[in-house]
């Protein structure tokens, strides 16, 4: 147990905590917003727990179509 309390596979403990918080916040946002708008919220939230930031970017581009509305206004 050489340094397992302060590092996990070479990563500092604070970085692991930060990564977990970012993934949880992203997943919660995807779940709540997807449920509010009627999209596949379980899919987006589970994917959001695994990776960052691709699920959020794909959700905004394909599900919400936020970039299409912003850049292609006529």
N, C-alpha and C positions, 0 to 999 in steps of 0.2 A: 504493500500500500504506500509506495513511495510517492508522496505528493498528490494522492488522489483527492484530497479535500480542496486543494487550490487549483489543480489542473486536471483536465480530462482529455486524454489523447493530444496533449500539447496545447490545448486551448485554455485560456484563463477562465476562471469561474464566472467573472462578471460578463464576459462575452457570451458564455452559454446562457446566462440568465437573460441577457439582452435579446439574444436570438429567439429564445422561447417566448418572450413577451411580444416581439414583433410578429411571430407566427400566430400567436393567440389573438392578437388585435386584428390582424388581417383576416383570420378565419371568422371571428365574430362579426366583423364588418360585412364580409361576403355572405354570411348566413342571414343576418338581419336585413340587409338590403335586398338580397335575393328573395327572401320570403315576402318582403313588402311589395316587390315588383312582380312576383309570380314566376321567377326563374327557378331553375333546378338548384335550390339553395343548399341541399345536402351535398351535392356534387362539388359545388364551389367551395363550401366550407371545409370539406375533407381535403380537397386539393390544396386549400390555403394553409392547412396544418402541415403539409409536407414540404412545400416549396415557397420561396419568396424571391422576387416579386412577380413572377410569371402569372400565377393565378389572378392576381389583382389586375395586371395589365390586360390579360385576355378577357376578363370579366368586363372591364370598362370598354374594350374595343368591340367585342362580339355580343355581349348580352345587353349592355346599356347603350352601345353605339354612341358614346359620348364624344369621341373624336370626329366622327362623321358629321354630327350636328355642329360642332365648333368650327371646323375647317371648311366645310362645304356649304356655308349659308349663301343663299342667293340673293 
